[in-house]
């Protein structure tokens, strides 16, 4: 009734009640009693911060079902009408809410398609989702138009998409829209694409040196292009092999396939690494590796990812995400296999229910979401969990633990999907691979290639180190054996089931100390506040990690005081004296973080990041949202080697961030930053204006007493 929710209880009840009610109506539960049991289990996971859905579910799900929101609203997105067995437009946007965070959209080489993409992205951003598109289908500036003249090229239209994203706040709330744009390494405009953000970054530097605001929302970065999109190069094996051999590749015309330009592969990789070195873009995606794990090859290639690069699937598809908080499942130094498995089952069923109860920005995405039903369950707090167990992120035991848990999660998820298929049937695209707009039924199906991928996942279990806890590894093997056996009989309800998302927003909802698969950023971080000053954020997992390693009493107090004073556990030179924390040298690696912490010098090497990615990737349906953090002094050539090594390790995609590569950053690991010499200050004169305050405002409360 125009109001707002005022408690987590209201929020969770809205979402859990709606999903349980829809599940009963759609036949997932045999009785009201079963639906109520499911509701209680889901509510328990959400309230106790053991799991959380992606942000669009919290923004949109159940608003109409619970409060009748949007009754007088306009029609908008599309949904799959199960009664009529066809895609239809929703009469009320909130009756079938947009629940997916991740979208991959296609674009054709026509003006109509190019502009329609801008419109559909705008609808996505409005309801809190992100979108990815491979622009390689758009003709390059080096080709010719049919009627004469030269095409504008993908970068010209990328400017339009960037402006649309910048104008719309995601979910109508406060976070920015998220975009991913990809270009194949053999596209004729690849060099311009690689250098696009580097060129803009240098413009921002010039503005900052003239005194313009250097924050992400300041004048400098708001004055340049492409700041609302992540850029990634799609690298084929041919390209990476040419890099190794110091060979050449040919760029090819989009329509004819004609050879356009011969490029030295190493020079192109160097340009990618230089862009990464300067501004963190572009990233890189390994096309052949991605498609080798594709469960639906008969339906088309996986050409792109969502903005955070965890969701890879066919064009015009969507994925609703959820993540499980790993920390609560560590009980008495043992991982709660049964509790974790139960959480996976509940979340997969909830996500599956949402597929048919959600709407999508285009007819194609609505159809493909129903036809393939991809899901994206993942986890968060891995880095924190490992630290509390006295395991280093860059250690064999740490990687084995992560691999075992990931294998258990995906094995249980596919087992649950096969169980759902036994009652509701396999996803339609399992036997009929026809995606939206594709050819009619062919002799080929997705059944064989999906089962081959399942067997490939199962075989990878044999490579997990025996340092993985026995209960985790044995349970993972059992779940995969059951998933394969049940899948061979019934098929699967979902084409994909797991990814590892960044969990940036929902990580706060679950009070996570570390996000997604990431290690801790630092032992102590200092968050820059908008109004000036710093907020100190200590890592809460240091103390239990030290206790696990045998530090107690006065020894523990001394170590924690050292951390408070110097931001590190390492020895520190202070006032001419060497100050030590008392921690043993061999234990320091347990507390290594992504960045140097405080006055310390230690940090995780890039190989520590890559090896963790390589350890868990074979046990995921999709990809991993992961940033490899590098120190300021990292050279361009080192980034080239990182990309080459990632390809060899079988990693699907990678983003790299070098400390200091952008002139603005939200987090720091030191109380003071080295500042550049200030440039000329710009005087800004403004007229007074009336500013209406929001209905809900923060306040300060002061205690005082009268007459004692």
VOGU-3710 file (C-alpha; in Angstrom, 3 decimals, decimal comma):
1> xxxxxxxxxx> 0,000/0,000/0,000  2,802/2,415/-0,823  4,764/1,407/2,283  7,985/-0,484/2,630  9,279/-3,540/4,440  10,925/-2,742/7,740  12,486/-6,040/8,819  14,415/-9,026/7,532  11,540/-11,196/8,766  9,171/-9,469/6,331
11> xxxxxxxxxx> 11,684/-9,747/3,505  12,405/-13,446/4,021  8,736/-14,298/4,586  7,750/-12,591/1,344  10,287/-14,554/-0,686  9,977/-17,951/1,038  6,165/-17,917/1,219  5,867/-16,958/-2,438  8,240/-19,674/-3,653  6,546/-22,339/-1,513
21> xxxxxxxxxx> 3,077/-21,298/-2,721  4,182/-21,334/-6,364  5,815/-24,724/-5,863  2,554/-26,165/-4,574  0,516/-24,663/-7,425  2,993/-25,898/-10,056  3,092/-29,450/-8,726  6,516/-29,584/-7,066  4,908/-30,635/-3,778  2,299/-33,328/-3,352
31> xxxxxxxxxx> 0,485/-31,615/-0,499  0,192/-28,392/1,470  2,094/-30,112/4,290  5,089/-30,780/2,008  5,032/-27,162/0,859  5,008/-25,966/4,481  7,980/-28,188/5,348  9,878/-26,783/2,372  8,912/-23,243/3,407  10,271/-23,779/6,922
41> xxxxxxxxxx> 13,526/-25,275/5,619  14,052/-22,426/3,151  13,202/-19,820/5,784  15,678/-21,405/8,200  18,501/-21,215/5,643  17,748/-17,577/4,822  17,141/-16,301/8,367  20,219/-18,043/9,756  22,373/-16,602/6,958  23,224/-20,022/5,556
51> xxxxxxxxxx> 22,081/-19,127/2,042  20,810/-16,212/-0,014  19,318/-15,608/-3,452  20,688/-13,104/-5,947  19,610/-9,496/-5,510  16,748/-9,427/-8,082  14,887/-12,052/-6,029  15,044/-9,807/-2,968  14,150/-6,735/-5,045  11,201/-8,202/-6,944
61> xxxxxxxxxx> 10,049/-11,682/-5,897  6,653/-11,931/-4,199  5,798/-8,223/-4,199  2,622/-8,909/-6,157  1,900/-12,269/-4,528  2,282/-10,862/-1,002  1,277/-7,205/-1,256  -0,525/-6,947/-4,593  2,159/-4,579/-5,885  1,891/-3,420/-9,475
71> xxxxxxxxxx> -1,815/-4,130/-9,973  -2,143/-0,944/-11,990  1,288/-1,247/-13,570  2,102/-1,533/-17,238  2,782/-4,761/-19,057  6,443/-5,382/-19,634  8,557/-8,511/-19,800  7,771/-11,946/-21,205  7,104/-15,266/-19,458  6,400/-18,830/-20,540
81> xxxxxxxxxx> 2,693/-19,565/-20,143  2,579/-23,203/-19,015  -1,165/-23,473/-19,661  -0,915/-22,372/-23,297  2,615/-23,748/-23,763  3,880/-20,534/-25,353  5,640/-17,294/-24,521  3,355/-14,405/-23,564  3,774/-10,842/-22,351  3,075/-10,276/-18,661
91> xxxxxxxxxx> 0,102/-8,076/-17,830  1,777/-7,010/-14,580  5,542/-6,820/-14,249  5,487/-7,904/-10,591  3,141/-10,870/-11,014  5,971/-12,606/-12,861  9,004/-10,828/-11,375  12,431/-10,576/-12,915  14,355/-12,987/-10,683  17,550/-13,648/-12,614
101> xxxxxxxxxx> 20,721/-11,648/-12,052  22,528/-12,995/-15,101  21,592/-12,547/-18,730  23,373/-13,248/-21,989  21,871/-11,518/-25,012  22,570/-11,792/-28,713  22,856/-9,026/-31,270  22,630/-9,257/-35,049  24,268/-7,055/-37,654  21,144/-4,971/-38,266
111> xxxxxxxxxx> 20,200/-1,564/-36,914  16,931/-2,964/-35,525  18,718/-5,661/-33,516  21,440/-3,296/-32,331  18,932/-0,792/-30,945  16,620/-3,484/-29,537  19,558/-4,700/-27,447  19,800/-1,242/-25,854  16,094/-1,356/-24,970  16,202/-4,869/-23,507
121> xxxxxxxxxx> 19,312/-4,013/-21,470  17,501/-0,992/-20,046  14,665/-3,243/-18,868  17,178/-5,583/-17,256  19,006/-2,837/-15,404  15,740/-1,364/-14,124  14,989/-4,550/-12,182  18,495/-5,139/-10,847  20,081/-7,530/-13,360  23,192/-7,527/-15,533
131> xxxxxxxxxx> 23,712/-8,393/-19,191  26,491/-9,740/-21,394  26,769/-9,700/-25,190  29,356/-10,834/-27,704  29,576/-8,017/-30,261  31,517/-10,055/-32,826  28,434/-10,375/-35,041  28,609/-6,630/-35,831  30,646/-5,768/-38,916  33,937/-3,975/-38,363
141> xxxxxxxxxx> 35,065/-0,564/-39,561  37,365/-2,372/-42,001  34,482/-3,867/-43,994  31,978/-2,410/-46,460  28,244/-1,802/-46,300  26,020/-3,293/-48,998  24,912/0,142/-50,205  28,399/1,600/-50,005  30,228/3,267/-47,162  31,838/1,875/-44,022
151> xxxxxxxxxx> 30,146/0,252/-41,003  30,258/2,074/-37,682  31,792/-0,979/-35,988  30,976/-2,490/-32,582  32,752/0,202/-30,544  30,436/2,935/-31,827  27,412/1,041/-30,577  29,189/0,129/-27,357  29,133/3,860/-26,571  25,326/3,786/-26,790
161> xxxxxxxxxx> 25,046/0,717/-24,571  27,428/2,280/-22,059  25,357/5,467/-21,900  22,147/3,483/-21,319  23,772/1,567/-18,477  25,116/4,758/-16,927  21,699/6,401/-16,984  19,890/3,588/-15,154  20,578/2,581/-11,579  20,278/-1,178/-11,200
171> xxxxxxxxxx> 17,056/-2,276/-9,564  15,927/1,331/-9,282  18,087/1,362/-6,154  21,650/2,564/-5,627  23,946/0,072/-7,300  25,148/0,661/-10,842  24,077/-1,330/-13,869  26,391/-4,186/-14,848  27,450/-5,028/-18,400  29,838/-7,402/-20,140
181> xxxxxxxxxx> 30,885/-6,948/-23,739  33,030/-9,490/-25,521  34,837/-9,463/-28,865  36,467/-12,457/-30,530  40,225/-12,345/-30,990  39,819/-12,690/-34,774  37,390/-9,748/-35,184  38,885/-7,019/-37,420  38,308/-4,320/-34,759  39,971/-6,315/-31,977
191> xxxxxxxxxx> 42,886/-3,900/-31,505  40,579/-0,918/-31,023  38,441/-2,943/-28,623  41,469/-3,945/-26,542  42,684/-0,349/-26,260  39,297/1,298/-25,739  39,285/1,562/-21,943  43,031/2,170/-21,729  42,607/5,267/-23,892  39,704/6,495/-21,764
201> xxxxxxxxxx> 41,578/5,813/-18,523  44,373/8,120/-19,615  41,815/10,840/-20,307  40,597/10,450/-16,723  44,153/10,785/-15,445  44,535/14,078/-17,300  41,336/15,386/-15,727  42,381/14,248/-12,252  45,727/16,000/-12,609  43,781/19,179/-13,368
211> xxxxxxxxxx> 41,947/18,854/-10,063  38,757/17,013/-11,014  37,204/14,581/-8,514  38,907/11,165/-8,858  36,229/9,047/-7,155  34,277/6,512/-9,218  31,218/8,760/-9,127  33,251/11,941/-9,628  33,584/14,199/-12,646  36,729/12,600/-14,056
221> xxxxxxxxxx> 35,402/9,060/-14,467  31,884/10,234/-15,330  33,344/12,196/-18,251  34,841/9,211/-20,068  33,383/6,291/-22,021  32,928/2,586/-21,339  32,927/2,879/-17,533  29,704/0,899/-17,131  30,948/-2,214/-18,915  33,479/-4,957/-18,383
231> xxxxxxxxxx> 35,341/-5,841/-21,573  36,766/-9,277/-22,353  38,544/-10,782/-25,331  37,303/-14,212/-26,507  40,524/-16,122/-27,164  40,436/-19,336/-29,181  42,996/-22,126/-28,774  44,440/-21,155/-32,186  45,259/-17,717/-30,818  46,846/-18,997/-27,598
241> xxxxxxxxxx> 48,856/-21,607/-29,509  50,087/-18,853/-31,826  51,191/-16,896/-28,741  53,212/-19,882/-27,559  54,806/-20,385/-30,981  55,280/-16,639/-31,621  53,068/-17,033/-34,667  50,394/-14,943/-36,352  46,608/-14,948/-36,615  44,301/-13,493/-39,242
251> xxxxxxxxxx> 41,325/-11,313/-38,441  38,289/-12,275/-40,526  35,396/-10,379/-42,052  32,216/-10,900/-40,056  29,963/-11,892/-42,950  32,233/-13,408/-45,593  34,970/-14,872/-43,402  37,519/-13,261/-45,725  40,963/-12,665/-44,225  41,404/-8,988/-43,337
261> xxxxxxxxxx> 44,630/-8,430/-41,387  47,551/-10,529/-40,217  48,509/-9,873/-36,587  51,349/-11,154/-34,438  49,679/-13,073/-31,623  52,172/-12,037/-28,937  51,702/-8,360/-29,777  47,956/-8,774/-29,363  48,350/-10,529/-25,997  50,787/-7,791/-24,949
271> xxxxxxxxxx> 48,136/-5,185/-25,802  45,571/-7,085/-23,704  48,029/-7,226/-20,799  48,851/-3,525/-21,168  45,173/-2,605/-20,924  44,850/-4,793/-17,836  47,988/-3,205/-16,375  46,644/0,322/-16,823  42,946/-0,030/-15,955  41,983/-3,669/-15,313
281> xxxxxxxxxx> 40,376/-4,165/-18,755  40,092/-6,158/-20,884  39,810/-9,530/-19,222  40,096/-12,752/-21,172  37,801/-15,726/-21,828  39,052/-19,006/-23,293  36,491/-20,039/-25,886  37,468/-23,669/-26,500  37,777/-24,437/-22,779  34,343/-22,958/-22,113
291> xxxxxxxxxx> 32,648/-24,947/-24,870  34,405/-28,204/-23,943  32,216/-28,290/-20,772  29,041/-27,212/-22,604  26,093/-29,503/-21,790  23,962/-28,361/-24,742  26,320/-28,306/-27,717  23,508/-29,260/-30,108  21,776/-25,948/-29,300  24,641/-23,619/-30,182
301> xxxxxxxxxx> 27,908/-22,336/-28,775  28,512/-20,479/-25,538  29,611/-17,105/-26,934  29,599/-14,845/-23,908  29,176/-14,548/-20,150  27,294/-12,348/-17,739  29,109/-9,219/-16,416  30,923/-11,057/-13,613  31,917/-14,004/-15,833  30,449/-16,845/-13,793
311> xxxxxxxxxx> 27,517/-17,638/-16,094  28,353/-19,062/-19,523  25,604/-20,469/-21,712  23,930/-20,043/-25,101  22,826/-16,611/-26,328  19,506/-15,195/-25,133  19,456/-17,054/-21,844  19,195/-16,217/-18,152  20,297/-17,669/-14,837  19,003/-17,031/-11,327
321> xxxxxxxxxx> 21,763/-17,269/-8,751  21,929/-18,287/-5,116  24,865/-18,828/-2,795  25,494/-20,885/0,326  27,548/-19,509/3,213  30,196/-22,157/3,962  31,108/-20,973/7,463  28,026/-22,286/9,336  28,678/-25,775/7,966  32,022/-26,079/9,767
331> xxxxxxxxxx> 31,111/-27,754/13,048  33,668/-29,028/15,565  36,453/-28,861/12,971  34,465/-31,055/10,582  32,450/-30,106/7,514  28,748/-30,908/7,903  28,260/-32,923/4,721  24,623/-33,829/5,339  23,579/-30,336/6,372  25,332/-28,820/3,367
341> xxxxxxxxxx> 23,752/-31,364/1,005  20,312/-30,591/2,408  20,912/-26,871/1,846  21,906/-27,563/-1,770  18,697/-29,546/-2,348  16,451/-26,851/-0,882  18,100/-24,044/-2,854  18,080/-25,953/-6,159  14,363/-26,710/-5,770  13,660/-23,053/-4,922
351> xxxxxxxxxx> 15,642/-21,806/-7,922  13,917/-24,326/-10,195  10,490/-23,091/-9,051  11,516/-19,519/-9,873  12,307/-20,324/-13,524  8,654/-20,651/-14,562  7,461/-17,951/-12,162  9,754/-15,259/-13,539  9,672/-12,895/-16,480  12,375/-12,014/-18,962
361> xxxxxxxxxx> 13,108/-8,932/-21,103  12,733/-10,623/-24,500  10,638/-13,376/-26,017  13,796/-15,322/-26,860  15,107/-15,313/-23,283  11,705/-16,314/-21,888  11,567/-19,263/-24,283  15,150/-20,410/-23,709  14,846/-20,087/-19,928  11,904/-22,490/-20,001
371> xxxxxxxxxx> 13,569/-24,732/-22,595  16,931/-25,158/-20,788  16,211/-24,038/-17,183  19,831/-23,187/-16,209  20,509/-22,470/-12,516  23,492/-20,954/-10,736  24,011/-22,189/-7,179  27,361/-21,342/-5,599  28,961/-20,511/-2,278  30,662/-17,709/-0,367
381> xxxxxxxxxx> 33,112/-17,343/2,527  35,597/-19,945/1,260  38,635/-17,831/2,142  37,326/-17,162/5,645  36,440/-20,809/6,225  39,909/-21,998/5,210  41,577/-19,467/7,509  39,498/-20,526/10,529  40,638/-24,114/9,909  44,290/-23,099/9,841
391> xxxxxxxxxx> 44,543/-23,786/6,097  46,305/-21,422/3,734  44,449/-20,316/0,610  47,574/-21,167/-1,385  48,113/-24,647/0,047  47,480/-28,185/-1,170  45,116/-28,861/1,734  43,221/-25,630/1,139  42,756/-26,372/-2,558  41,734/-29,979/-1,859
401> xxxxxxxxxx> 39,128/-28,817/0,656  37,739/-26,277/-1,828  37,658/-28,820/-4,660  35,909/-31,412/-2,490  33,213/-29,002/-1,311  32,644/-27,728/-4,861  32,358/-31,297/-6,176  29,909/-32,173/-3,397  27,782/-29,110/-4,165  27,535/-29,722/-7,917
411> xxxxxxxxxx> 27,106/-33,476/-7,536  24,215/-32,971/-5,111  22,742/-30,264/-7,353  22,749/-32,511/-10,442  21,388/-35,402/-8,350  18,529/-33,162/-7,222  17,984/-32,022/-10,807  17,752/-35,650/-11,965  15,322/-36,365/-9,120  13,139/-33,451/-10,264
421> xxxxxxxxxx> 13,318/-34,758/-13,838  11,950/-38,110/-12,688  8,699/-36,353/-11,788  8,481/-33,208/-13,916  10,518/-34,420/-16,886  13,903/-33,352/-18,209  14,326/-29,792/-19,470  12,736/-29,677/-22,964  16,057/-28,912/-24,644  17,504/-32,184/-23,349
431> xxxxxxxxxx> 15,899/-34,180/-26,169  14,860/-31,323/-28,473  17,828/-28,961/-28,771  15,972/-26,267/-30,702  16,711/-22,933/-29,049  14,577/-19,880/-29,825  14,730/-19,109/-33,525  16,775/-22,233/-34,224  16,101/-25,005/-36,732  13,358/-27,547/-36,215
441> xxxxxxxxxx> 13,981/-30,863/-34,460  17,108/-32,625/-35,704  18,405/-36,136/-35,174  20,944/-34,778/-32,683  19,964/-34,241/-29,029  21,693/-32,769/-25,988  21,290/-35,969/-23,958  24,547/-37,603/-25,035  26,737/-34,505/-24,742  25,282/-33,645/-21,320
451> xxxxxxxxxx> 25,909/-37,143/-20,000  29,448/-36,946/-21,410  30,012/-33,730/-19,442  28,609/-35,352/-16,276  31,064/-38,244/-16,731  33,860/-35,711/-17,258  32,992/-34,035/-13,947  32,937/-37,425/-12,201  36,321/-38,417/-13,641  37,865/-35,163/-12,379
461> xxxxxxxxxx> 37,145/-36,333/-8,818  40,012/-38,799/-9,172  42,423/-35,840/-9,366  41,489/-34,340/-5,976  44,303/-34,676/-3,464  43,794/-37,207/-0,670  44,384/-34,339/1,757  40,693/-33,486/1,249  38,701/-34,629/4,312  37,463/-38,194/3,799
471> xxxxxxxxxx> 33,829/-37,433/4,617  33,699/-34,692/1,973  35,439/-36,681/-0,766  33,467/-39,882/-0,187  30,168/-37,978/-0,180  31,114/-36,150/-3,388  31,869/-39,427/-5,172  28,595/-40,914/-3,978  26,572/-37,888/-5,176  28,193/-37,911/-8,622
481> xxxxxxxxxx> 27,647/-41,647/-9,051  23,982/-41,189/-8,150  23,630/-38,123/-10,399  25,019/-40,034/-13,374  22,891/-43,111/-12,734  19,683/-41,104/-12,256  20,511/-38,832/-15,197  20,963/-41,785/-17,519  17,475/-42,942/-16,554  15,511/-39,688/-16,253
491> xxxxxxxxxx> 17,662/-36,940/-17,747  18,089/-33,665/-15,856  15,635/-30,896/-15,079  18,303/-28,224/-15,594  20,995/-27,781/-18,245  23,316/-26,214/-15,655  23,215/-26,047/-11,866  26,280/-24,303/-10,403  28,533/-21,272/-10,796  30,662/-19,270/-8,370
501> xxxxxxxxxx> 29,331/-15,710/-8,261  31,048/-12,722/-6,606  28,350/-12,458/-3,862  29,211/-8,789/-3,386  25,757/-7,701/-2,190  24,325/-10,896/-0,730  27,641/-11,506/1,043  26,684/-8,619/3,338  23,265/-10,210/3,846  25,011/-13,365/5,108
511> xxxxxxxxxx> 27,705/-11,472/7,083  30,444/-13,072/4,996  34,042/-12,137/5,721  35,130/-13,122/2,210  33,121/-13,142/-1,014  32,629/-16,029/-3,425  35,812/-18,002/-3,954  38,014/-15,020/-3,101  40,621/-15,024/-0,345  40,532/-12,313/2,276
521> xxxxxxxxxx> 41,430/-8,958/0,734  43,592/-8,052/3,741  43,774/-8,796/7,464  42,650/-5,238/8,122  41,053/-2,964/5,535  40,236/0,713/5,669  37,119/1,685/3,738  37,093/5,216/2,405  33,964/7,042/3,561  32,039/9,366/1,275
531> xxxxxxxxxx> 32,188/12,196/3,781  35,908/11,729/4,412  37,908/9,569/6,775  38,271/5,808/7,058  36,302/2,936/8,516  38,515/0,180/9,949  37,345/-3,317/9,002  39,249/-6,077/10,855  39,040/-9,642/9,568  37,104/-11,634/12,155
541> xxxxxxxxxx> 38,532/-15,005/11,102  42,091/-14,269/12,242  41,435/-15,107/15,895  39,775/-18,522/15,323  42,506/-19,322/12,805  45,182/-18,587/15,380  43,343/-20,661/17,981  43,139/-23,550/15,535  46,931/-23,358/15,176  47,391/-23,552/18,951
551> xxxxxxxxxx> 47,742/-19,918/20,035  45,931/-19,094/23,277  46,117/-16,814/26,312  48,836/-14,164/26,375  50,401/-15,381/23,123  47,110/-14,857/21,337  46,603/-11,415/22,898  50,083/-10,327/21,818  49,514/-11,418/18,224  46,146/-9,669/17,992
561> xxxxxxxxxx> 47,607/-6,463/19,515  50,374/-6,558/16,915  47,730/-6,879/14,190  45,793/-3,945/15,626  48,887/-1,750/15,764  50,524/-2,618/12,451  47,812/-4,231/10,313  49,912/-7,363/9,819  51,194/-10,432/11,655  54,674/-10,043/10,166
571> xxxxxxxxxx> 57,647/-8,498/11,991  57,633/-4,705/11,574  60,392/-2,110/11,949  59,082/0,605/14,289  61,047/3,432/15,922  64,307/1,682/15,223  63,165/-1,598/16,747  61,933/-4,862/15,224  58,463/-5,585/16,544  57,335/-9,223/16,310
581> xxxxxxxxxx> 53,876/-10,686/16,842  55,033/-14,033/18,186  53,517/-16,114/15,397  55,700/-18,884/13,995  57,146/-18,385/10,522  55,484/-21,492/9,078  52,035/-20,220/10,106  52,233/-16,873/8,316  51,057/-18,370/5,008  47,705/-19,291/6,587
591> xxxxxxxxxx> 47,011/-15,559/6,887  48,263/-14,487/3,456  45,702/-12,280/1,718  45,065/-10,881/-1,746  46,857/-7,615/-0,944  49,620/-6,472/1,344  48,051/-5,754/4,701  48,987/-2,735/6,807  52,762/-2,489/7,155  53,255/-6,072/6,013
601> xxxxxxxxxx> 54,904/-7,230/2,798  53,340/-10,658/2,263  50,487/-11,334/-0,166  49,214/-14,222/-2,259  51,114/-14,791/-5,474  49,167/-14,914/-8,713  49,817/-18,656/-8,855  47,923/-19,042/-5,595  44,867/-17,510/-7,266  45,243/-19,513/-10,484
611> xxxxxxxxxx> 45,764/-22,849/-8,753  42,643/-22,358/-6,638  40,651/-21,611/-9,794  42,085/-24,680/-11,506  41,256/-26,849/-8,478  37,526/-26,062/-8,426  36,708/-25,312/-12,087  36,247/-28,998/-13,104  33,374/-29,286/-10,614  31,242/-26,372/-11,807
621> xxxxxxxxxx> 28,633/-26,177/-14,560  29,592/-22,612/-15,356  32,501/-20,368/-14,511  33,996/-18,476/-11,604  33,839/-14,778/-10,889  37,372/-14,139/-9,689  39,882/-11,317/-9,651  43,601/-11,993/-9,508  44,997/-9,153/-7,400  48,521/-8,029/-8,230
631> xxxxxxxxxx> 50,909/-5,585/-6,528  51,569/-2,158/-7,994  55,032/-3,098/-9,298  53,751/-5,941/-11,512  55,030/-5,658/-15,093  53,014/-6,059/-18,292  55,025/-9,149/-19,220  54,003/-10,820/-15,959  50,329/-10,298/-16,806  50,951/-11,899/-20,214
641> xxxxxxxxxx> 52,346/-14,954/-18,422  49,341/-15,052/-16,087  46,937/-15,241/-19,029  49,015/-17,926/-20,732  49,240/-19,992/-17,548  45,491/-19,648/-16,893  44,765/-21,059/-20,354  47,071/-24,018/-19,756  45,386/-24,748/-16,401  41,954/-25,071/-18,007
651> xxxxxxxxxx> 40,474/-21,929/-16,449  37,483/-20,551/-18,380  38,000/-16,841/-17,858  40,034/-14,391/-15,854  40,044/-10,812/-14,608  43,223/-9,218/-13,286  43,557/-6,077/-11,170  46,885/-4,418/-10,454  46,935/-2,281/-7,325  46,983/1,393/-8,262
661> xxxxxxxxxx> 46,028/0,793/-11,889  42,986/3,042/-11,470  43,147/6,368/-9,682  40,129/5,477/-7,535  39,524/2,426/-5,338  36,833/1,717/-2,690  39,085/-0,267/-0,348  42,648/0,219/0,843  44,895/-1,824/3,075  46,787/1,075/4,613
671> xxxxxxxxxx> 45,598/4,029/6,649  47,382/6,550/4,446  47,730/6,523/0,713  50,591/7,910/-1,314  49,062/10,886/-3,013  50,108/12,328/-6,320  51,238/15,929/-6,330  48,027/17,939/-6,556  47,378/19,664/-9,840  45,701/22,967/-10,507
681> xxxxxxxxxx> 42,444/23,274/-8,583  39,250/23,989/-10,474  36,940/26,540/-8,886  33,289/25,565/-9,178  30,584/28,189/-8,603  26,983/27,018/-8,183  23,676/28,756/-7,636  21,744/27,888/-4,465  18,945/25,373/-4,951  16,279/23,725/-2,854
691> xxxxxxxxxx> 16,988/20,087/-1,991  14,104/17,928/-0,732  15,208/15,483/1,951  14,196/11,794/1,640  11,360/10,420/3,780  13,759/8,019/5,513  16,971/9,643/6,821  19,905/8,671/9,003  20,333/10,512/12,287  22,608/10,872/15,306
701> xxxxxxxx> 21,223/10,199/18,804  22,855/11,988/21,754  22,411/10,793/25,336  21,911/13,484/27,973  20,450/13,667/31,481  18,641/16,374/33,452  19,381/16,790/37,155  21,564/13,655/37,303
//
